[in-house]
């Protein structure tokens, strides 16, 4: 079974090398080639989303809002969306919090008010919104960690 997994990982890495959008997404701390390929394969054309908020909503990483009259209740994540991609983004957010100062500051601010779980989901949502802009504008992540990016690029060379 390990051999089959290794062969599949090599095929995914080979496909990732050919796609310049994968390298673009890999500039973001926490996003490796596998997560980048997952995002690109599930999303398709980023142009079908009108904005970053629509993209995050499609993913199901925005809080649900229930309103009646003057009462507003904010619940958990909005439910619909791709569960595999949501899981991958939350895991990427955990890595980004450890290695990206910008994400760590945001995480700490939300964690003080809402707790660890909601803070990580908020970071994942923020990362998705940034990914939308990266793909739309074809620009790399501005706060990238060059050392970690180099390591990720080496992981593509199998």
C-alpha atoms as a printed R data frame, in Angstrom:
    type eleno elety resid chain resno       x      y       z
1   ATOM     1    CA   UNK     A     1   0.000  0.000   0.000
2   ATOM     2    CA   UNK     A     2   2.871  2.396   0.818
3   ATOM     3    CA   UNK     A     3   4.279  1.853  -2.672
4   ATOM     4    CA   UNK     A     4   0.938  2.740  -4.264
5   ATOM     5    CA   UNK     A     5   0.726  5.909  -2.177
6   ATOM     6    CA   UNK     A     6   4.272  6.847  -3.208
7   ATOM     7    CA   UNK     A     7   3.446  6.350  -6.908
8   ATOM     8    CA   UNK     A     8   0.311  8.502  -6.627
9   ATOM     9    CA   UNK     A     9   2.197 11.230  -4.752
10  ATOM    10    CA   UNK     A    10   4.825 11.278  -7.498
11  ATOM    11    CA   UNK     A    11   2.108 11.641 -10.156
12  ATOM    12    CA   UNK     A    12   0.499 14.524  -8.254
13  ATOM    13    CA   UNK     A    13   3.899 16.215  -7.854
14  ATOM    14    CA   UNK     A    14   4.577 15.785 -11.592
15  ATOM    15    CA   UNK     A    15   1.268 17.461 -12.431
16  ATOM    16    CA   UNK     A    16   1.972 20.219  -9.916
17  ATOM    17    CA   UNK     A    17   5.315 21.041 -11.557
18  ATOM    18    CA   UNK     A    18   3.550 21.723 -14.859
19  ATOM    19    CA   UNK     A    19   0.985 24.167 -13.426
20  ATOM    20    CA   UNK     A    20   2.288 27.681 -12.696
21  ATOM    21    CA   UNK     A    21  -0.758 28.372 -10.497
22  ATOM    22    CA   UNK     A    22   0.483 25.686  -8.083
23  ATOM    23    CA   UNK     A    23   3.772 27.530  -7.611
24  ATOM    24    CA   UNK     A    24   1.806 30.747  -7.151
25  ATOM    25    CA   UNK     A    25  -0.351 29.228  -4.387
26  ATOM    26    CA   UNK     A    26   2.688 27.637  -2.768
27  ATOM    27    CA   UNK     A    27   4.048 31.115  -2.018
28  ATOM    28    CA   UNK     A    28   1.453 31.252   0.772
29  ATOM    29    CA   UNK     A    29   2.744 29.864   4.047
30  ATOM    30    CA   UNK     A    30   0.930 26.642   4.902
31  ATOM    31    CA   UNK     A    31  -0.031 25.738   1.326
32  ATOM    32    CA   UNK     A    32   1.981 22.910  -0.215
33  ATOM    33    CA   UNK     A    33   1.679 21.371  -3.650
34  ATOM    34    CA   UNK     A    34  -0.970 18.886  -2.555
35  ATOM    35    CA   UNK     A    35  -3.231 21.574  -1.068
36  ATOM    36    CA   UNK     A    36  -2.638 23.816  -4.080
37  ATOM    37    CA   UNK     A    37  -3.620 21.001  -6.448
38  ATOM    38    CA   UNK     A    38  -6.713 20.271  -4.347
39  ATOM    39    CA   UNK     A    39  -7.772 23.937  -4.431
40  ATOM    40    CA   UNK     A    40  -7.252 24.221  -8.171
41  ATOM    41    CA   UNK     A    41  -8.997 20.947  -9.016
42  ATOM    42    CA   UNK     A    42 -12.037 21.669  -6.853
43  ATOM    43    CA   UNK     A    43 -12.432 25.362  -7.684
44  ATOM    44    CA   UNK     A    44 -11.851 25.299 -11.420
45  ATOM    45    CA   UNK     A    45 -12.136 28.799 -12.895
46  ATOM    46    CA   UNK     A    46 -11.729 31.408 -10.139
47  ATOM    47    CA   UNK     A    47 -13.497 33.927 -12.384
48  ATOM    48    CA   UNK     A    48 -16.860 32.336 -11.617
49  ATOM    49    CA   UNK     A    49 -16.768 33.914  -8.153
50  ATOM    50    CA   UNK     A    50 -17.739 37.590  -7.954
51  ATOM    51    CA   UNK     A    51 -15.423 38.251  -5.043
52  ATOM    52    CA   UNK     A    52 -13.387 36.868  -2.185
53  ATOM    53    CA   UNK     A    53 -16.416 36.710   0.123
54  ATOM    54    CA   UNK     A    54 -18.407 34.692  -2.422
55  ATOM    55    CA   UNK     A    55 -15.445 32.312  -2.725
56  ATOM    56    CA   UNK     A    56 -15.187 31.831   1.053
57  ATOM    57    CA   UNK     A    57 -18.960 31.376   1.268
58  ATOM    58    CA   UNK     A    58 -18.899 28.745  -1.490
59  ATOM    59    CA   UNK     A    59 -16.239 26.944   0.512
60  ATOM    60    CA   UNK     A    60 -18.457 26.976   3.601
61  ATOM    61    CA   UNK     A    61 -15.949 28.718   5.858
62  ATOM    62    CA   UNK     A    62 -18.030 31.759   6.782
63  ATOM    63    CA   UNK     A    63 -20.222 31.834   9.893
64  ATOM    64    CA   UNK     A    64 -23.942 31.260   9.471
65  ATOM    65    CA   UNK     A    65 -26.164 34.187  10.458
66  ATOM    66    CA   UNK     A    66 -29.709 33.822  11.778
67  ATOM    67    CA   UNK     A    67 -31.742 37.022  12.060
68  ATOM    68    CA   UNK     A    68 -35.243 37.728  13.226
69  ATOM    69    CA   UNK     A    69 -36.276 41.307  13.745
70  ATOM    70    CA   UNK     A    70 -33.581 42.967  15.794
71  ATOM    71    CA   UNK     A    71 -32.053 39.729  17.067
72  ATOM    72    CA   UNK     A    72 -28.973 38.353  15.331
73  ATOM    73    CA   UNK     A    73 -27.351 35.025  16.158
74  ATOM    74    CA   UNK     A    74 -24.065 34.022  14.561
75  ATOM    75    CA   UNK     A    75 -23.498 30.278  14.384
76  ATOM    76    CA   UNK     A    76 -20.813 27.916  13.167
77  ATOM    77    CA   UNK     A    77 -19.536 27.530   9.625
78  ATOM    78    CA   UNK     A    78 -22.252 27.686   7.022
79  ATOM    79    CA   UNK     A    79 -22.308 23.963   6.241
80  ATOM    80    CA   UNK     A    80 -22.379 23.559   2.474
81  ATOM    81    CA   UNK     A    81 -19.063 23.411   0.732
82  ATOM    82    CA   UNK     A    82 -16.331 20.956  -0.046
83  ATOM    83    CA   UNK     A    83 -15.428 19.062   3.131
84  ATOM    84    CA   UNK     A    84 -12.041 17.849   1.848
85  ATOM    85    CA   UNK     A    85 -11.003 21.323   0.809
86  ATOM    86    CA   UNK     A    86 -12.289 22.824   4.057
87  ATOM    87    CA   UNK     A    87 -10.251 20.272   6.020
88  ATOM    88    CA   UNK     A    88  -7.130 21.001   3.937
89  ATOM    89    CA   UNK     A    89  -7.500 24.747   4.467
90  ATOM    90    CA   UNK     A    90  -7.910 24.360   8.225
91  ATOM    91    CA   UNK     A    91  -4.759 22.224   8.338
92  ATOM    92    CA   UNK     A    92  -2.954 24.809   6.194
93  ATOM    93    CA   UNK     A    93  -4.142 27.507   8.588
94  ATOM    94    CA   UNK     A    94  -2.600 25.630  11.530
95  ATOM    95    CA   UNK     A    95   0.755 25.632   9.723
96  ATOM    96    CA   UNK     A    96   0.406 29.277   8.695
97  ATOM    97    CA   UNK     A    97  -0.241 30.310  12.301
98  ATOM    98    CA   UNK     A    98   3.086 28.760  13.330
99  ATOM    99    CA   UNK     A    99   5.200 30.183  10.496
100 ATOM   100    CA   UNK     A   100   3.547 33.395   9.235
101 ATOM   101    CA   UNK     A   101   3.639 36.441  11.515
102 ATOM   102    CA   UNK     A   102   0.675 38.086   9.761
103 ATOM   103    CA   UNK     A   103  -1.552 35.037  10.292
104 ATOM   104    CA   UNK     A   104  -0.277 34.486  13.839
105 ATOM   105    CA   UNK     A   105  -1.263 38.034  14.884
106 ATOM   106    CA   UNK     A   106  -4.733 37.602  13.375
107 ATOM   107    CA   UNK     A   107  -5.103 34.176  15.024
108 ATOM   108    CA   UNK     A   108  -4.098 35.483  18.468
109 ATOM   109    CA   UNK     A   109  -6.551 38.376  18.225
110 ATOM   110    CA   UNK     A   110  -9.475 36.096  17.356
111 ATOM   111    CA   UNK     A   111  -8.385 33.388  19.815
112 ATOM   112    CA   UNK     A   112  -8.609 35.794  22.761
113 ATOM   113    CA   UNK     A   113 -12.282 36.446  21.989
114 ATOM   114    CA   UNK     A   114 -13.511 33.189  20.461
115 ATOM   115    CA   UNK     A   115 -11.110 30.347  21.304
116 ATOM   116    CA   UNK     A   116  -8.686 28.186  19.334
117 ATOM   117    CA   UNK     A   117 -11.082 26.345  17.020
118 ATOM   118    CA   UNK     A   118 -12.903 29.414  15.764
119 ATOM   119    CA   UNK     A   119  -9.636 31.301  15.423
120 ATOM   120    CA   UNK     A   120  -8.142 28.610  13.172
121 ATOM   121    CA   UNK     A   121 -11.274 28.569  11.012
122 ATOM   122    CA   UNK     A   122 -11.093 32.377  10.786
123 ATOM   123    CA   UNK     A   123  -7.474 32.089   9.601
124 ATOM   124    CA   UNK     A   124  -8.502 29.470   7.014
125 ATOM   125    CA   UNK     A   125 -11.244 31.823   5.785
126 ATOM   126    CA   UNK     A   126  -8.758 34.699   5.583
127 ATOM   127    CA   UNK     A   127  -6.343 32.481   3.651
128 ATOM   128    CA   UNK     A   128  -9.086 31.544   1.175
129 ATOM   129    CA   UNK     A   129  -9.893 35.181   0.565
130 ATOM   130    CA   UNK     A   130  -6.205 35.899  -0.064
131 ATOM   131    CA   UNK     A   131  -6.044 32.887  -2.415
132 ATOM   132    CA   UNK     A   132  -8.920 34.361  -4.416
133 ATOM   133    CA   UNK     A   133  -6.939 37.586  -4.885
134 ATOM   134    CA   UNK     A   134  -3.741 35.685  -5.686
135 ATOM   135    CA   UNK     A   135  -5.437 33.672  -8.434
136 ATOM   136    CA   UNK     A   136  -7.448 36.592  -9.767
137 ATOM   137    CA   UNK     A   137  -4.477 38.973  -9.966
138 ATOM   138    CA   UNK     A   138  -1.860 36.265 -10.622
139 ATOM   139    CA   UNK     A   139   0.284 37.677  -7.806
140 ATOM   140    CA   UNK     A   140   2.298 35.733  -5.207
141 ATOM   141    CA   UNK     A   141   1.619 35.980  -1.492
142 ATOM   142    CA   UNK     A   142   3.166 39.237  -0.319
143 ATOM   143    CA   UNK     A   143   4.204 38.047   3.170
144 ATOM   144    CA   UNK     A   144   5.820 34.836   1.991
145 ATOM   145    CA   UNK     A   145   8.600 33.146   3.890
146 ATOM   146    CA   UNK     A   146  11.329 32.647   1.271
147 ATOM   147    CA   UNK     A   147  13.039 29.869   3.238
148 ATOM   148    CA   UNK     A   148   9.894 27.770   3.557
149 ATOM   149    CA   UNK     A   149   8.973 28.491  -0.070
150 ATOM   150    CA   UNK     A   150  12.342 27.099  -1.190
151 ATOM   151    CA   UNK     A   151  11.756 23.926   0.823
152 ATOM   152    CA   UNK     A   152   8.327 23.516  -0.766
153 ATOM   153    CA   UNK     A   153   9.776 23.915  -4.254
154 ATOM   154    CA   UNK     A   154  12.348 21.214  -3.495
155 ATOM   155    CA   UNK     A   155   9.494 18.876  -2.505
156 ATOM   156    CA   UNK     A   156   8.246 19.073  -6.089
157 ATOM   157    CA   UNK     A   157  11.551 17.675  -7.381
158 ATOM   158    CA   UNK     A   158  11.118 13.966  -6.835
